[in-house]
Amino acid sequence: MQALLNAISQMVNTADAHRVFHGRGGVYPDSEQWTLDWFAPVWVLTSFKPVTEEELTQCQMAFEQRWQTLAAGEPLNWVFQCRAAGHTETRLMAGSVPDKHVVTEQGAQYLVHVLRGQNHGLFLDMANGREWLKQHALHENILNLFAYTCAFSVVALQGGAAQVVNVDMSQGALAVGQQNHRLNDLPPKSRFLGHDIFKTWGKISKMGPYGVIVIDPPSYQKGSFIATKDYIKLIRRLQDLLEPQGHVLLCLNAPELDTQFLHSQVAEAAPSLRFIERLANPAVFVDVSPEKSLKVLHFQNA
């Protein structure tokens, strides 16, 4: 875990939330199990394998040493989360977490919750996707499928979108999304549909057509979405939902499925779509096997 300790010794407490260390990409052979994120004012260390108390003590010492340089006299706040198969836990290791924990990214504010659940409310690897949408949102009618806490909607409205339609089965996630809109003092140009996407096409279609569609589903969520059988159902709808020359971001975070999986599905179900580019992931998310990392593909309608 020396690479992780080295990263802790060099970490900085910037204003924006960001990933500090990404061992999951396989670039650091001794530290594949570890990730470290900064959700100001809290560091969140995650292991995907069981760890010993001795290892946690090493991390604690490294945090304390670095914090003395960064912010001597201020409290050190850090959380440990274990996501090993058969063993999950989240533990406050030092300091505290704000009751209302708000972080920033590129001028936007988001509510996060680092002490409960495995997803904290903001996916840091999607930062470049959010920035892309902000730059392509002006005057557009935007559809945000699997909206989660509606971070895409926030940046779209900051970028001047005419309307954003957010669809997600989780009413709780959409409620956080509505709070995120209020946090950023955004105009009332968003819709929040807490429905099963596959049973809501009529309503979705009536609010279209759309100049930009973002599809960012879970790769595998039993009873909700399984990429290998359900993604093509979404792609099949795109030609009817998209405006001429409209854009779509197809996102996939399944290590076992490569970009060719999406290309093949588009060729079969939406042949009018033309591939433009794969968006780069933030540099810290470097992966020895890029096809296993987050895939965000930009297509444009004919």
NUFI-928842 format. One line per 2 residues: number of its first residue (from 0); their letters; for each residue x negated, z, y of N, C-alpha, C. Coordinates in steps of 0.001 Angstrom, whole numbers, plus 500000, padded with zeros to 6 digits. Atoms other than C-alpha are relative to their C-alpha. Example, Ala and Ser with C-alpha at 12.3 -4.5 7.8 and 13.67 -1.06 7.14 Angstrom:
2
0) as) 499110,500000,498810,487700,507800,495500,499100,500000,501200 | 500820,499940,498810,486330,507140,498940,500770,500730,501090
//
This chain:
302
0) mq) 499191,500000,498789,500000,500000,500000,499153,500000,501267 | 500896,499959,498850,496991,499687,502270,500449,499057,501110
2) al) 499541,500946,498974,498432,496636,504038,501112,500608,500841 | 498942,499314,499253,501503,498681,504999,499399,501037,500947
4) ln) 500625,498980,499147,499342,501532,506317,499271,499355,501168 | 500658,500731,498908,497332,499003,508324,501017,499565,501047
6) ai) 498961,500438,499068,500558,497660,509837,500512,501166,500835 | 499559,498822,499256,501680,501163,510788,498975,500360,501068
8) sq) 501056,499629,499049,498336,501749,512492,499946,499064,501204 | 500023,500978,498906,498944,498686,514683,501377,499778,500629
10) mv) 498649,500272,499527,502693,498929,515352,500142,500358,501484 | 499736,499778,498575,504072,498823,518900,501498,500231,500182
12) nt) 498592,499692,499778,507316,500217,520277,500555,499135,501134 | 499448,500946,499035,508656,497155,522057,501476,500314,500253
14) ad) 498585,499789,499688,512102,497057,523641,500891,499412,498919 | 499134,500701,500945,513509,494594,521099,499803,500466,498556
16) ah) 500069,499751,501439,514351,495327,517481,499231,498869,499329 | 500759,501023,500696,512022,493510,515115,499441,500556,498700
18) rv) 500710,499599,501214,510391,493574,511697,498529,500164,500324 | 501406,499693,499775,506952,495135,511771,499150,499516,498829
20) fh) 500765,500345,501204,505847,494518,508178,500947,499444,498950 | 499150,500671,500981,507229,492174,505524,499197,499767,498723
22) gr) 500698,500150,501265,505653,492822,502164,500742,499125,499008 | 499161,500743,500951,508541,491074,500402,499613,498527,499897
24) gg) 500407,501395,500045,507034,487695,501237,498833,499723,499075 | 501068,500185,500967,504214,488288,498772,498645,499689,500598
26) vy) 501272,500304,499336,501466,487753,501348,499011,501152,499823 | 500848,498813,500136,500152,491298,500821,500143,500514,498565
28) pd) 499839,499747,501438,499518,491700,497062,500215,501459,499631 | 499843,498592,500366,499431,495502,497152,501247,500626,500612
30) se) 498912,499398,499213,502560,495937,499234,501298,499200,499937 | 498812,500863,500086,505298,493595,497972,501311,500753,500110
32) qw) 498744,499241,500033,507851,496396,497740,500449,500479,501375 | 499756,499315,498742,507690,497438,501400,500464,499072,501125
34) tl) 499726,500595,498691,509344,496438,504666,500061,501127,501020 | 499941,499021,498911,509136,498217,508011,500636,499337,501213
36) dw) 499269,500539,498862,511549,497631,510877,500028,500998,501152 | 499879,499189,498782,511808,498896,514450,501384,499787,500589
38) fa) 498705,499966,499331,515304,499751,515589,499901,501122,501028 | 500319,498971,499012,514346,501585,518772,501168,500980,500186
40) pv) 501318,499358,500071,513906,504517,518873,499632,500470,498599 | 500182,499555,501383,513723,504661,515059,499234,498947,499198
42) wv) 500671,500846,500975,511297,503216,512515,500739,500124,498676 | 499295,499982,501286,512974,502240,509226,499090,499379,498948
44) lt) 500884,500439,501084,510724,502016,506163,500831,499852,498731 | 499214,500271,501203,512251,500458,503042,499077,499637,498847
46) sf) 500714,500372,501220,510921,500281,499499,501006,499475,498983 | 499149,500580,501023,512404,498088,496794,499571,500434,498599
48) kp) 500390,499361,501248,510686,500154,494085,499942,501504,500231 | 500134,498549,499828,510594,503913,493428,498639,500355,500594
50) vt) 501259,499556,499396,507929,505756,495435,499790,501483,499712 | 500325,498593,500212,506150,509070,495058,500009,500741,501330
52) ee) 500065,499185,498786,506217,511936,497508,498625,499872,500655 | 501349,500180,499457,502472,511422,497873,499925,498752,500880
54) el) 499987,501226,499197,503065,507864,499109,500745,500215,501313 | 499248,499722,498770,505662,509076,501590,499188,500885,500952
56) tq) 500862,499150,499165,503229,511724,502811,498931,499164,500694 | 500967,500909,499377,500620,509002,503408,500639,499247,501171
58) cq) 499300,500708,498924,503188,507079,505457,500270,500935,501176 | 499735,499029,498941,504143,510208,507392,498749,500228,500850
60) ma) 501254,499773,499274,500511,510834,508318,499640,498785,500853 | 500302,501224,499251,500058,507205,509371,500918,499873,501217
62) fe) 499057,500040,498881,503209,507324,511511,499584,500990,501096 | 500347,498964,499022,502145,510563,513182,498755,499617,500786
64) qr) 501241,500377,499331,498675,509259,513939,500237,498883,501011 | 499738,501110,499087,499933,506019,515464,500879,500437,501164
66) wq) 499068,499571,498955,502704,507765,517395,499280,500801,501087 | 500783,499273,499001,500171,509998,519111,499389,499045,501019
68) tl) 500538,501014,499089,498684,506832,520594,501094,499326,500804 | 498922,500748,499346,501999,505154,521393,500796,500850,500981
70) aa) 499070,499199,499177,504036,508033,522793,499767,501486,499766 | 500338,498590,500201,502272,511382,522665,500995,500888,500744
72) ge) 499055,499076,499389,504709,514217,523337,501455,499633,499783 | 498625,500401,500299,507806,512201,522424,500263,500135,498506
74) pl) 499709,499816,501428,509627,512765,519126,499806,498720,499198 | 500120,501104,500950,508747,510531,516203,501257,499973,499143
76) nw) 498792,500148,500803,511887,509200,514507,499760,498947,498918 | 500094,501029,501042,511701,507518,511132,500864,500330,498791
78) vf) 499069,499924,501120,513984,506851,508188,499374,499274,498818 | 500435,500679,501222,513066,506018,504592,501225,499607,499181
80) qc) 498936,500468,500880,515364,503923,502422,499381,499427,498735 | 500423,500564,501285,514798,503241,498731,501124,499119,499476
82) ra) 499023,500945,500524,516550,500181,497318,499569,499502,498625 | 500429,500340,501355,515122,500251,493797,501222,499875,499093
84) ag) 498913,500149,500967,517323,499127,490922,500267,501338,499330 | 499634,498742,500630,519191,502174,489690,499689,501227,500818
86) ht) 500300,498842,499147,517956,504381,492520,500027,499577,501459 | 499919,500277,498570,519065,504108,496116,500160,501318,500749
88) et) 499851,498822,499136,518705,506707,498828,499575,499643,501411 | 500420,500132,498609,518390,506953,502580,499735,501404,500518
90) rl) 500428,498657,499621,516514,509878,504057,499412,500000,501409 | 500620,499805,498696,515779,510972,507614,498730,500813,499805
92) ma) 501287,499367,500287,512076,511804,507426,499472,500823,501170 | 500483,499275,498820,511391,512947,510980,500878,499656,501189
94) gs) 499262,500254,498767,513169,513306,514312,501488,499870,499767 | 498552,500171,500067,516716,512056,514707,500351,498537,500247
96) vp) 499465,501336,499745,518871,508936,514975,501139,500152,501001 | 498917,499865,499024,521161,508396,517990,501373,499890,499332
98) dk) 498639,500086,500528,524856,509004,517271,500565,498602,500222 | 499631,501379,499704,525587,505704,518978,498693,499248,500178
100) hv) 501329,500607,500042,522544,503670,518054,500103,498539,500433 | 499933,501349,499433,522249,500562,520236,498587,499456,500153
102) vt) 501302,500651,499874,519308,498160,519975,500172,498687,500769 | 499956,501257,499248,518411,495038,521929,499206,498916,499273
104) eq) 500746,501172,500461,517234,491544,521039,500281,498865,500970 | 499894,501154,499114,516576,488766,523539,501172,500123,500995
106) ga) 498988,499805,498963,518863,490259,526191,501376,500360,499497 | 498702,499598,500567,521714,491184,523819,499879,501398,499399
108) qy) 499964,498654,500560,522753,494646,522641,500878,500011,498746 | 499266,499924,501261,523952,495540,519148,500031,501441,499490
110) lv) 499892,498725,500690,525234,498647,517400,499388,499879,498608 | 500555,499972,501352,523269,499525,514262,500245,501379,499393
112) hv) 499792,498733,500714,523594,502247,511624,498974,500068,498876 | 501125,500036,500945,520330,502933,509815,500058,501098,498950
114) lr) 499927,498902,500963,521424,506022,507894,501065,499782,498930 | 498991,500243,501036,524256,504480,505884,499998,498522,499607
116) gq) 499938,501365,500508,524478,501437,503679,498643,499317,499984 | 501247,500751,500100,521834,498838,502927,499832,499020,501142
118) nh) 500066,500903,498859,522699,496531,505815,500227,500804,501269 | 500006,499121,498838,522066,498012,509224,500817,499491,501180
120) gl) 499176,500518,498916,524317,495808,511369,499391,498825,500735 | 500675,501127,499371,521734,493250,512518,498911,499509,499060
122) fl) 501004,500577,500899,519741,490929,510257,498863,499428,500840 | 501118,500357,499128,516331,490653,511904,499405,498640,499658
124) dm) 500573,501297,500358,515294,487547,509950,500781,498833,500595 | 499171,501053,499426,518099,485588,511665,499799,499867,501517
126) an) 500215,500027,498544,516658,486052,515180,499892,498579,500538 | 500162,501375,499509,515679,482376,515495,501306,499218,499920
128) gr) 498688,500629,500084,519124,481271,514344,500878,500395,501176 | 499220,499555,498837,520720,483378,517054,499498,499336,501278
130) ew) 500544,500647,498804,518376,481944,519662,500387,498524,500039 | 499579,501410,500059,519174,478396,518482,501442,499861,500471
132) lk) 498593,500100,499635,522902,479024,518819,500200,500240,501492 | 499885,499725,498565,522512,480497,522284,499659,498752,500818
134) qh) 500434,501198,499285,520754,477288,523360,500934,498809,499774 | 499118,501127,500329,523445,475041,521791,501485,500334,500198
136) al) 498619,499517,499941,526599,476948,522726,500778,499533,501222 | 499344,500253,498715,527381,475740,526248,501239,499122,499840
138) he) 498700,500695,499983,531073,474706,526546,500531,499668,498607 | 499581,500373,501359,531386,474504,522738,501072,500957,499448
140) ni) 499089,499212,500820,534211,475694,520490,499266,500283,498693 | 500927,499630,501079,532341,477631,517792,500737,500780,498913
142) ln) 499452,499300,501162,533328,478753,514304,498880,500770,499318 | 501001,499105,500575,531420,481713,512883,500564,500572,498698
144) lf) 499489,499578,501298,532113,482097,509157,499083,501050,499369 | 500715,498828,500505,531099,485334,507388,499316,500684,501187
146) ay) 500505,499586,498682,530722,486760,510871,499323,501360,499993 | 500581,498664,500094,529769,490315,509783,500241,500743,501322
148) tc) 499803,499262,498743,529180,492230,513064,499914,499087,501225 | 499777,500997,498942,529445,489023,515111,498837,499820,500973
150) af) 501158,500220,499136,525895,488794,516458,499938,498550,500473 | 499977,501406,499581,526206,484996,516487,501001,499788,501133
152) sv) 498981,500138,498964,529344,485325,518588,499499,500534,501338 | 500551,499415,498772,527585,487557,521105,499084,499010,500713
154) va) 500956,500904,499351,524770,485084,521728,500669,498695,500412 | 499294,501227,499635,527158,482118,521731,500692,500160,501350
156) lq) 499330,499779,498717,529169,483631,524564,498981,500198,501119 | 501059,499907,498989,525967,484540,526391,499483,498614,500370
158) gg) 500444,501369,499751,525089,480853,526056,501072,499115,500606 | 498972,500761,499307,528366,479770,527657,501021,499320,499121
160) aa) 499012,500604,500894,530586,478978,524660,501396,500080,500602 | 498611,500003,499535,534185,478034,525437,500844,500972,499192
162) qv) 499270,499105,500895,535503,479983,522427,499174,500200,498738 | 500611,499731,501298,534191,481640,519265,501072,500579,499078
164) vn) 499091,499500,501016,536312,482137,516155,499161,500663,498913 | 500757,499232,500989,534859,484885,513939,500892,500317,498811
166) vd) 499219,499754,501208,536046,485123,510340,499163,500814,499020 | 500681,499170,500995,535108,487881,507885,501047,500851,499289
168) ms) 499051,499182,500754,536916,489790,505128,499951,501466,500409 | 500177,498578,499692,535544,493125,506375,500540,500334,501387
170) qg) 499458,499559,498715,537738,494615,509084,499043,500959,500694 | 500952,499066,499410,535116,497323,509576,498869,499293,500710
172) al) 501084,500760,499371,532368,494798,510287,500491,499324,501271 | 499458,500649,498803,534613,492911,512711,500254,501009,501114
174) av) 499801,498965,498980,535448,496182,514485,498688,500306,500715 | 501318,499831,499364,531718,496699,515070,499695,498784,500867
176) gq) 500198,501216,499220,531580,493086,516235,500721,500063,501337 | 499257,499860,498746,534259,493812,518834,499306,500987,500936
178) qn) 500775,499063,499181,532229,496803,520008,498766,499317,500584 | 501165,500728,499495,529192,494533,520295,500373,499113,501186
180) hr) 499551,500823,498870,531184,492217,522564,500216,500851,501245 | 499788,499115,498847,532196,495135,524778,498671,500507,500550
182) ln) 501328,499541,499564,528606,496409,524865,499345,498997,500945 | 500658,501059,499240,527497,493063,526292,500863,499450,501132
184) dl) 499127,500365,498878,530392,492817,528784,500329,498504,499976 | 499743,501426,500187,531424,489422,527408,501442,499641,500348
186) pp) 498632,500426,499691,534478,487411,528486,500849,499956,498731 | 499115,499958,501172,537531,487556,526169,500244,498611,499411
188) ks) 499912,501356,500543,536821,484235,524497,499714,499968,498506 | 500253,499930,501436,536400,485429,520906,501273,500383,499262
190) rf) 498936,499618,500916,538900,485624,518059,499356,500662,498792 | 500534,499251,501126,538398,488046,515176,501029,499976,498871
192) lg) 499062,500185,501100,540082,487069,511907,499492,500723,498759 | 500394,499240,501181,539824,489639,509131,500685,499496,498754
194) hd) 499321,500661,501118,540810,487289,506345,498986,499456,499002 | 500755,500748,500993,539534,485722,503166,499910,498550,500488
196) if) 500193,501342,499450,538045,482462,504423,500718,498947,499167 | 499437,501022,500869,539286,480534,501408,501532,499970,500026
198) kt) 498543,499964,499879,542882,481560,502180,500449,499849,501455 | 499708,500019,498563,542700,480991,505941,499730,498642,500617
200) wg) 500403,501290,499448,541858,477299,506290,501012,499456,500994 | 498990,500510,499076,545176,476495,507986,499815,500549,501397
202) ki) 500192,499364,498697,544626,478991,510783,498677,499566,500634 | 501310,500423,499493,540955,478054,511099,500082,498578,500549
204) sk) 499890,501397,499575,541818,474368,511354,500763,499869,501305 | 499175,500094,498786,544464,474929,514045,499207,500330,501255
206) mg) 500800,499614,498835,541849,476492,516333,498824,499057,500220 | 501068,500992,499871,539447,473558,515821,500472,498805,500800
208) py) 501286,500136,500705,537873,471135,515918,498889,500762,500723 | 501098,499172,499505,534523,472825,516464,498758,499160,500294
210) gv) 501242,500671,499653,531391,471670,518196,498813,500549,499240 | 501051,499364,500799,529246,474143,516236,500669,500904,498969
212) iv) 499543,499107,501062,529913,475855,512909,498783,500693,499403 | 501052,499215,500653,527724,478652,511529,500563,500570,498713
214) id) 499596,499464,501303,528008,479505,507835,498849,500849,499472 | 501062,499075,500421,526001,482581,506842,500555,500981,498964
216) pp) 499340,499164,501004,527476,483911,503590,499022,500884,499229 | 500845,499295,500972,526196,486520,501166,499682,499040,498862
218) sy) 500344,500895,501109,524390,484835,498283,500801,500333,498761 | 499207,499592,501159,526287,486861,495707,500750,501275,500346
220) qk) 499147,498844,499737,529199,489191,496391,501227,499862,499108 | 498956,500146,501014,531453,489629,493384,501382,500181,500614
222) gs) 498650,499936,499484,535064,488948,494211,500160,499404,501376 | 499930,500541,498649,534179,487394,497558,499330,498630,500092
224) fi) 500737,501254,499850,531477,484727,497429,498828,499970,499045 | 501142,500266,500869,529076,483357,494843,499485,498615,500377
226) at) 500503,501234,499391,526870,480687,496371,500045,498816,499037 | 500114,501126,500928,526421,478601,493236,501330,499305,499730
228) kd) 498708,500656,500249,530149,477949,492884,500863,499871,501247 | 499111,499980,498837,531633,478656,496334,499469,499261,501228
230) yi) 500541,500607,498784,529248,477127,498886,500555,498583,500202 | 499539,501386,499872,530379,473587,498124,501440,499928,500515
232) kl) 498627,499969,499493,533966,474598,498890,500007,500060,501534 | 500129,499931,498538,532875,475416,502447,499540,498653,500560
234) ir) 500574,501264,499518,530830,472245,502858,501042,498885,499957 | 498966,501019,500141,533767,470159,501672,500944,499964,501209
236) rl) 499086,499900,498857,535766,471353,504714,499382,499527,501320 | 500689,500176,498724,533159,470545,507332,500409,498731,500744
238) qd) 499699,501258,499309,534025,466928,508071,501355,500044,500711 | 498701,499864,499343,537601,467924,508916,499964,500993,501155
240) ll) 500055,498953,498982,536557,470898,511051,499087,499651,501171 | 501003,500308,498979,533644,469410,512985,500460,498887,500936
242) ep) 499828,501097,499056,533917,467352,516134,498991,498882,499672 | 501035,501031,500092,532129,463974,516151,498726,500480,500695
244) qg) 501295,499536,499504,528439,464743,516719,499877,501526,499992 | 500060,498539,500072,529207,468403,515999,498859,500476,499119
246) hv) 501154,499422,500701,526505,470692,514628,500456,501081,499020 | 499743,498915,500942,526446,473034,511645,498684,500619,499567
248) ll) 501121,499262,500579,524002,475713,510549,500444,500511,498641 | 499758,499518,501354,524020,476256,506787,498897,500998,499658
250) cl) 500969,498923,500234,522343,479574,505965,500099,500475,498553 | 500031,499559,501393,521276,480836,502558,498812,500931,499805
252) na) 501074,499021,500210,519296,483953,501673,499972,500408,498526 | 500073,499773,501438,519081,483595,497895,498659,499471,499497
254) pe) 501330,500463,500434,515498,483474,496540,500055,498991,498866 | 499928,500881,501168,516653,481668,493402,500545,498617,500323
256) ld) 499453,501298,499595,518239,478773,495355,499145,499429,501134 | 500887,500597,499007,516066,476358,497332,500781,499118,500973
258) tq) 499332,500852,499022,516801,474007,500216,500664,498799,499350 | 499408,501152,500683,517496,471194,497764,501410,500312,499519
260) fl) 498647,499597,500380,520532,473159,496590,500992,499638,501105 | 499106,500321,498882,522072,472804,500071,500042,498499,500258
262) hs) 500024,501450,499772,520945,469202,500518,500876,499266,498982 | 499214,500662,501046,522537,468214,497207,501491,500216,500218
264) qv) 498585,499703,499786,525802,469930,498073,500547,499233,501210 | 499578,500775,498831,525963,468252,501483,500160,498525,499616
266) ae) 499928,501405,500409,525248,464829,499942,501262,499727,499192 | 498812,500188,500841,528091,465345,497492,501300,500225,500765
268) aa) 498716,499574,499436,530724,467054,499645,500201,499625,501463 | 499873,500348,498576,529982,466016,503262,498941,498965,500368
270) ps) 501063,500998,499817,527955,462784,503248,499833,499499,501425 | 500163,500445,498609,528594,462103,506936,499039,500887,500777
272) lr) 500918,499102,499306,526354,465032,507849,498566,499518,499859 | 501401,500442,499979,522814,464128,508843,499098,501215,500198
274) fi) 500932,498872,499894,519976,466608,508284,499112,499828,501231 | 500838,500023,498801,518143,467489,511499,498703,500779,499781
276) er) 501204,499180,500160,515768,470344,510707,500325,501282,499253 | 499918,498626,500487,515130,473611,508932,499428,500902,501081
278) la) 500495,499088,498977,514844,476385,511494,498927,500909,499408 | 501057,499097,500445,511654,478404,511212,500496,501443,500042
280) np) 499732,498570,499955,511989,482065,510339,499003,500668,500940 | 500987,499288,499194,510330,484619,512637,498670,500125,499254
282) av) 501322,500083,500622,506582,484560,511992,499706,501159,499057 | 500301,498836,500826,506487,488083,510541,500612,499869,498609
284) fv) 499347,500178,501289,508765,486911,507700,499301,498939,499140 | 500766,500984,500767,506024,484658,506294,500126,500294,498505
286) dv) 499783,499865,501441,506457,484012,502566,499072,499036,499268 | 500877,500877,500775,504035,482647,499977,500801,498877,499351
288) sp) 499106,501029,500539,507036,480714,498616,501137,499784,500995 | 498989,500177,498949,508989,479445,501655,501390,499692,499464
290) ek) 498683,500323,500556,511778,478176,499401,500755,501244,499534 | 499338,498756,500403,512490,481779,498392,500465,500815,501205
292) sl) 499644,499239,498802,512852,482996,501979,501327,499512,500568 | 498772,500420,499334,515824,482681,504307,499930,498520,500356
294) kv) 499911,501430,499692,516929,479069,504654,501120,499780,501013 | 499014,500326,498966,518706,477918,507845,499839,498519,500308
296) lh) 500087,501453,499865,519416,474183,507821,500994,499497,501048 | 499203,500577,498918,520708,472273,510860,500400,498582,499633
298) fq) 499466,501330,500246,522951,469274,510204,500867,499594,501193 | 499128,500512,498936,524873,467035,512631,500960,498986,499415
300) na) 498967,500916,500457,528104,465158,512063,499791,498611,500582 | 500112,501388,499535,528259,461395,512418,500917,499775,501211
//
